[in-house]
Amino acid sequence: MATRMQLTGFARHRTRSVLLLLPLYLFTFLPLHAQEFGMRWLYCAQAEDTRQVWFKRSIHMSETASKAVLSVASEGRYIIYVNGYNISTDLFSSNPRGAISVRDYSIEQFLNEGTNTIAVWYAPVGYTRRQLYITLQGEWESGQPFFFPDDTGWTCRPANACTLPDGREVIDGSNYQSDWYDYDWKESSFLMSDWKSAQIATDLQPAVIVFCHNEAPGFRMLRILKHATVSQRGGTLIYDFGQPVEGWVRVTMRGMKKGEVVEVNGLRYVCKGGSDDQACRRFTTGPAGVARITLPANRSRSNITRVEAISVRD
C-alpha cells in the first residue's frame, strides 16, 4: 500500500509537469503554445531591454535527492549554476531560431541536503518578459517525490553587462564593485540590497516552444589558438591567427585602471582595475581569426599579457 501511495504521489507531480511542459514531448509533430500550459514567466523589472540579468533562488532539501531534473525555458540565452557549479557542458544555452527553448538538466549530483542555491545568468536577444521559466522535480532517496514550482522565492538584479541588438556585448568590469572580490553573486550568502523579487508575467500572447535534446550541438569550446602575428594600424593592434575562427577573442591585460575602455572585435570592455583584466564575450560569438584591439590612448601592447582565439561550436 505504501508503495502504491508513493507511486500515486509521484504520478501526480509528473502529470502536472507534463501538462506544463507537454511541448517537450510533442514538438517534432506539432508546434504548441507556451502560455496555454500555464507557464508563469519570471522577469527582472529593473533591467533595461538590453541588460543581462542575474537570477537566484535558494531551496531547502529535507533529504538527499536520488534524482532531480531542472526544466528551464527562456526566450534568451543563459548559464545555469547550482551551488556555484555550471551544470551544462555548454558555454551557454540558446534558442532555436524563432522559438523558445526548453531544456532538462539532471542535477542530483550538484545538490546537498539542506540549503541549495540555483542561479541563472540571463542575456536577452531582444525585449521580452519571457526571461525565465524553471521548475525542479525528482525523488528523495526515500522514494517520495518532490516538486519546486517556478514562481516563488526568486530574486534578481541587472548584471554588469549588456547584449546589444546588433550582436555586440558591453561588459562593465568596473561595476563589479571592489567589495565583491571576496564573494560570488551565485552564492546563497551574497545578497546586496539592490536585489529585488523577480516579477511574474502572465498576460503574454502564446508562443511556440521547442524542446532541445541534451545531445544537440551547443556552444562549446573546441580549441584555443595562442600564437598570432601582430601588427598595428593607427591606434588598433591586430593579432592574426592565420585561419578562420568563429567564436571569441580573449584578451588578458595587466596594469589597467578602473574605468578604462578596451574594444575587442565588437566587445566593449570597461576595466575593473586592481588586478588582471580579461576581456571576452560571454553570450555572443563572431569572427575571431583576427583580433582587433583598441586600447586607451595612454596604453600599449606592453599592457597585454595574452591574446587567444577561442573556437566555439554552435
N, C-alpha and C positions, 0 to 999 in steps of 0.2 A: 504494500500500500504506500509506504514512504517513497519507494522508487517511482511509482506512478504519479504521486503528487509532485515530485521533483521534475519529472518529465513534463507534466502538465504546466508547471510554472515556467519552465524553460521554453516550452512551445508558445506560451502566451507572450513572452518577451520577443521571441523570434518572429511571431506573427506581426507584432507591432513594428518591428524593424523592417520586415519585408514590405509591409504596407507603405512605410515611409520611404523606402529605398527600392521599390519594385523595379525602377529602370535599370538597376544593377544587372538584372537577370534577363530583361527583355529588349535591351537596346538594339540588338542586332536585327530584330524583327520589326520593331515599331518605335518611332520617336514618341516619348512620353513627356508629360509636363510636370515640372517640379512642384509648383505651388498647389497642384491638385492633391498632392500627397502629404499636405500639412507641414511642409518644411518651414521652419522659423529661422530666418537668416540673421546672423549677427553682423553688425557693422559698427564702425567707430565714428561717432557723430562729430568729434572734434578734429577729424583729419580732412584736409583738403582733397580735391579729386585725385591728384597725382601722388599723394603722400603714402608711403608704405606704413604699415601698422604692426604693432606688437599686440598680440592677444595672449592671455594667460588665465589659467584656472587651476585651482588645487582641488583634489578629490581625496576622500579618505577611503582606503581599502581596509575592510574589517578583518580580512584574512588574505592569504596568498591566492592569486588567481592561477588556475590551471590553464585557462585560455582567455584571451582578451582581444577583441577586434575593435579598432578605432576606424570608423567610417567618416570620411571627410569629403565635403563638396565645397566648391568655390568657383567663382567666376574669374578669379585672378590666378596668380602664381603664389606659391607658399613653400615654407620649410616647416616641418613639424618636429618638435622636441618633446621628449618625455623624460623628466628628471635630468634635463640638460643634454640628453643624447639625441642626435639626429636619427630618427627611426627609419629613414629611407636610404637606399643606396644611391638615389639621385641627388644631384646638387640642389635642385628644386623641382617642384611638381607644377605642371602647367595644364592648360586646356586644349582639347581638340578644337580646331577652328570652328567658330560659330556655335559652341555648345558649352555647357557647364560640366566639368569633370567630377566624377565620384571615384574615390579610391578606398580600398580596405587595407589596413595595416595590422598585422599581428604583433602585439606589443607586450605580451605577458612577460617576456624576458627583461623588459625595462621597468616593470612595476615592482613595488615593495609593499609589504604590509605596513599600513599607516598612511601618512600623507604623501601624495604624489602630485607632481606639477606637470600639466600639459601646456606647452607654449607654442605659439604659431607666429612666424614672421611672414606677413602677407604683403604682396605687391600688386597693385591694380594694373589692369590692361585697358582701362577706361573707367569712366564714372559708373559706379554701381553700388547698391546696398546689399547685393548678394556676395558679401565678402567671405563668409564662413558659415558652414553648417557642419556640425560634428557630434557624433554620438559614440559612446563606449559601452560595449556589452560583452558578456562572456560568462564564465563559470568560476566559482570558487573551487578550491581543492576539495571541499566537502560535497561538491556536486550541485550546489544551489546556484541558480542563475543570478546575474546582476545586470542592471541597465542604468546608465547615467545619461539623461537626456541632454540635448544640445543647448538649452536656452537658460541655464541657471549658473550663477557663480562666475561668469566670465568678466574679466576686466580688460582694459585696452588703453593704449596711448599711441599717438603718432610716433613712428620710428624716426631715426635721424637720416632718412633717405627718401628720394622721390623716384618714380618711374614716369618719364615724360611721354606724351603721345607719339613722338617721333622715334621712340626706341632708345633714347639716351637715358642715362641714370645720373642722379646727383646724390653724392654721399657726403654728409657733413660730419667728419670726424671730430670737429671742434665742439659739436653739440653732444658728443658722448662725454659728458662732464667729467672733470678731473676726479670728483669723489666717487665715480663709478668704477675706477680702475680695479678696486679690490672686490668688486661684485659682478654679478652677471644678471642681466634682466630676466633670464629664463629661470632663475632660482625662485623658490617659493618665498624666501625671506626678503627678496628685493621688490619693494613696492613703494614707489615715491608718491607724493601727494597728488601729482598730476595724472595718475592712473584713474580712469573712470569706468563705470559699469558699461559693458557693451550694450548697444541698443538692439532691439528686435524689429525687423521689417516683415510685415505680413500682408501688405497691401500691394504686392507686386504682380505684374502680369505673368502668366505661365511661361516657362522657358524649357527648352529641350535639355535633357540630362543624358550624358554618355558615361557608362562605366568603363574605366581604364583598367585593363588587366595588369597585374603586378609585373608580368614578364614583358610588357610592352616597352619598346625603346624609350629612353628618357634622356634627361640632361645629365650625362656622366662624364667624368674626367677621363679622357683616353690616354693622353700623353702630354708631357711638358717639355717645351723646347727652351733651352737656356743660352744658346750660342747664336749671335747675330752680328752682322756688320753694322757699324754705327757711322752715321753722317749727321750733318746739321744744315738746316735750311732756315735762315733767319733765326728766329727765337725758338724753333722747333727741332728737337732731337729725333732722329729717325733710326729705329732699330729694325733691320730687315732680316727675318729668319730664313729667307731663301725658299720658302714653299708656302702654298696656300694653307691657311688655318682658319677654321670657323670656331669661335669661342671667346676667350677672354685674354686680355693682356694684364699681367700683374706686375706692378712696379713697387719695389721696396725702396724707401728713402730714409735718409738719416740727416739730422740737423735742421729739419724744417720747423718753422714757427707756427704756433696755433693761428688758424685763420688764413694761412697762405693757400692759394688755389692752384691746383695742378689739373691740366686737361690731358686725357689719355683716350684717344680713339672713341670719342663720344661720351666718355665718362668725365664728369666734373667732380673732383675730389677736393674737399676742404680739409686741410691738415689739422690733426689734433695736437701736434707738437708734444714735446716732453720725452718722446721715445721714438722708435722706428715707426714711420707711417707706411701703410701699404694700400695702394690704390688698385682696386679691382672691382669689376662689375659683380653683381650678385644675382640678378634676375633676368638679365638680357644678354644676348650674345651678338657678335658681329665679326667682320673680318679681322683676324689677329695675326696674319703672317707678317704684317708690317706694323710696328708700333710707332705712333706719332705722339710725342710727349712734349707738352709746353709747360715749362716751369715759370715761377715768378721771375721778374727781371733780375733780381739780386741772387738768384740761384743758378747752379751749373750742373754739368754732368757729374761732378765730384759728389753731389748730394744723393746721387742714385747708386744704390749698392747692388741692385739686381733687377733685371727685366726678363720676364718669362712670357712665352706664348703658350696658352693652355687650350688644347684641343678638346672641345665639348661636343658630344653627340646629342642630337635632337631626335 
